[in-house]
Amino acid sequence: MKTDISTSIGARIRHFRELAGLSQLQLSEKVQCEPSTLAHYETGKNLVSMTKLIRISEILKIDLYQFL
C-alpha cells in the first residue's frame, strides 16, 4: 500500500542507488530480492522492511538515518 512514508523512503533509495551508479538489477542482486520488489520499494508501492533497508544502506555505504 502506497503511503507518504513508503514513497519518501523509496525516493531516497532510488536517489542513493543512482548516486552509487547501480541499476535496479544490480542492487536487487546484492540485496537478494527480485528487481520488481526493488522497483516497488522505490515507487513506494511496498514499504521496505527494516532488515532490507539496513542491507541497502550497507551496500550503498550510507547511514541508515539518511533514508528517514
N, C-alpha and C positions, 0 to 999 in steps of 0.2 A: 504494500500500500504506500503510495507516494505521500510524503509529508514534507513540511518545511525543513525538518532536521535531516531527513534522508536525502533531500535534494541538495542541501548545503554541504553535507559531508561528501556526497557523490561528486559534486563540482570540485571540491578540493582534491579528492582522489585523482580525478582527471587532470587537474592543473599540475599536481606534483608528478604524476606519471609522465605527462608531456615534457615537463622540465627535465626529467631524468632521461628523456629520449627513448622511452619504451612504448611499444604498441600495446593495445589491449591484449593481444595474443601473448606477447612476451611476458607481461605482468601476470596474466592469468596462469601461465605455466609455472611461474615462480611461486605464486600464491597457492597453486594446486586447486584451481577452480575452473569451471567452464568459462570460455570467453563471453558467453551470453550472460552468465552470472555477474561477471565484472561489469559488463555493459549496463546491467540492471542496477548495480550499485552506483555507477557513475551518473545515471539519469535520475536516480532517486526512486526508481520503481521498487527496489528492495532496499531495506536498511541492512547495512553490513554488520555482521556480528563483531563483538569486541575482539574475539580471537583473530578473525581475519583482518581487522583494522590494525591490530598490533603487528601482524605479519607484514602487511602492506607497508607500514611505517618502517619496519626493519629493512625491507627490500629497498625502499626508496631513500633510506638513510635520513629520515626526518623524525622529529619528535612527535609523539602521538598527539599532543595538545594542538598541533597545527591543523589537525582535521576538525577541531572543535572551535 
